[in-house]
Amino acid sequence: MKGRIPLTGQILIALAAGTAAGLIIGKPVGVLGDVGKLVIQAIKVAATPLLMLDVINAVLQAKVSAKSGLRMVVLASVNASIALGFGLALSNALKPGRHMAGNFSSVSWTSATAPAPVVKQKIGPMAVLSGFVPTSLVSPFAENSVIPLVGMALLLSLALRKLKESGTDTHGLERDFEILQKAMETILGWIIRLVPVAVFAVVAKAVGEQGFAPFRGLAAYVGVGLLGLTLHPLITYTLWLTGYARMDLRRFFEAAREPVIYAAGANSSLATLPITLKALDKLGVSKGASALGACVGTNLNNDGIILYEAMAVLFVAQAHGIELTLAQQMFAAGSCLLAAMGIAGVPEAGFISLSLVLTTVGLPLEILPLLLTVDWVLARARSVVNVLSDMMISILLDRWDGARFDKRAPAFSAEPEAA
């Protein structure tokens, strides 16, 4: 609707109104806190089937050769692993959650219906493998568990592709899955509109009961998140460009400037895709590599979401006084990777998939509504990194195919280097 206040503006208004309500009313306003929990619960309910449908449709609609697809997966996995490393390393080193620990350490983090918390399990090879096999077809949905859900989606989609290749007509079923995905995206969009209400309620409760103490923890949370989302592209992508692609850094960042600015404003790497493709054209990247890396691979190139989730999972654990072992952190990292791969392209994808990851590893969700108050800042940084990730994978795929960057020309050369 024309003239409507954008979601970011609504969140800022809700933040100010909640702060005022908390200061004026005080502790009695704490009864509003459950509103935030209800919104988070609704997001989880809608996100779980959407995650499965996203994975199914991505596999069914992918039209790439096995060789090209494998190259894309390898490059995206390397970047994603590095992003996970940045997120975990920064949270372990700087411990941003300790600034929030006094406010949430007493919160109960187990329930009769939640999956067994990873922080109380000893994780060995069999425990990890068992996480991929659900106890029933409905348990991943009932428990909002990412790993078995993605596993089921992959098995079903690969089986359907096999039937399709053998001559079975699956067109009607594919269309049904696509319609269901769009329906779930619409429902999730409606729920996202309730986010400002949740922000108002949780801020009013936090300020009314604890004053401005929680905002110090939120500042640390945003600061560490932005630090990681800055370091990863500056270090990782710079090394790729100079060490492997042999591309001039100034030229890359000049071409990336327009899509980066647009992604920060639109808060979506998917909406930025046409501008991203134009930037890749300016760099001389082949159409095939651009289409594969930025279009087909858009569900894999989510370094921003992955890094953010790795940082945020440890932040939540630290805020509740929970120590995660290295093995437990790796389990959480794997969940982040799968959730980010499946949920990309929907509004507030990083925050939505974070709720699923926390449920999968058994960490508490009570703090999530408070994190919503500042997610609009981190969301834009995540989108920027995701756009840069799309560009980087496209460039690396072109280089892998034998393209050679000529410093005297504005494009890659199609001639392979001499052996």
C-alpha positions, 0 to 999 in steps of 0.5 A: 500500500502506497505511503505505508511505513516500511517494516524498519520504520515500524520496528523503530517506532515500536522500540521507542514506544516500548521503551517509553511504556516500560519507563512509565508503567514499570514492572506491571508492563511485564505481562506483555512479554508473552506476546513476543514469545507467541510471535516467535512460536508462530514464526517457527510453525510457518518456517518449518514446512517452508524450509522443507518446501524450499529445499524440495523446489530448489532441487527439482528446479535446478538445471545444472550438470552434475560437474558444474553443480559439484563445483558450485557446492564445493566453492560455496561450502568452503566460503560457508565454512570460513564464515562459520569459523568467523562467527564462532571465533568472534563469539568465543573470543569476545563473548558478547552474551556475557553482557546479557547473562545477568538478565537471562541466566535464570531462565529455564531452557528445557521443556517437556516438548522440546528436543533433548538439548545438545548442551546436555548431550555427549556428542559422538559419531553415532549421536551426530548420525542419529540426528539425521534420522528422524524417529517418525515422519512427523517428528521433524515438524513437531520438534522443528528440527532442521537436520532431519527435515532437510534430510527428508526433503533431499531424499524426497526431491532426489527421488522425484528427480529420478522418477522425472528422468525415467519418464514419469510425469511429475509436472503436476506435483512440482507445480503443487509444491511450488504453490504450497511454497508460495502459500507458506511464504505468504503466511510467513509474510503475514506473521512478519508483520506482527514483528513490531508488535512483538518488539513493542511488547518485549522492549516494554517488558525488558525496560519495565523490569530491568531498565536499560541494562539489556541494551548493553548486551544488545549493543555487544551483540550488534557490534560483534555481528557487524565485525564478523560481517565486515571481516569475512568479505574483507579477508576471505573475498580479498584472498580469493580475488587476489590469490586465485581469480587474480582480479584487481580489488578496486575494480571488483569493489567499484562494480560491487558498489551498486548491488551492495548499496541496493541490498542494504536498502532493500534488505534482500540479496534475492531482490538485488539479483538483477543488479548483481548480474549487471555488476558481474557483466561489467567484470566480464564474468561469463553468463553461464558462471553468473547464472550458476553462481548467482541465480541457481546457487542463491540458496547456497551463497548465504555467508552473511546468514551463516556467519550471523547464526553461528555468532548468535547461537553462541550469544544466546548460550552465553546469555543463559550461562550455558557453555558449549563444547567444541563438538556441540558448537560444530553440531550447531554450526552444521544446523546453521549451514542447513537452515541457511541453505533452505530458508533463503529468499524469505523476509527476515530469513536469517532471524527465522532460520536462527529460531529453527537452529536454536530449537534443533540444538535445544537452546532457549528461545526466550531471548529472541524477541529482544534480539528482534529489536536490533535485527533490522541492523544486522539484516542489512549487513547480512544481505550485503554479504550474501550479495558479495557471496553471489558475486564471488562464487560466480567469479570463482566458477568462471576462473575454475572453467579456465577464464583468465583475468587480463589487467589491460582489458575490462573482462576475463579472457576465455583462454585457459592459462598454459599448463 
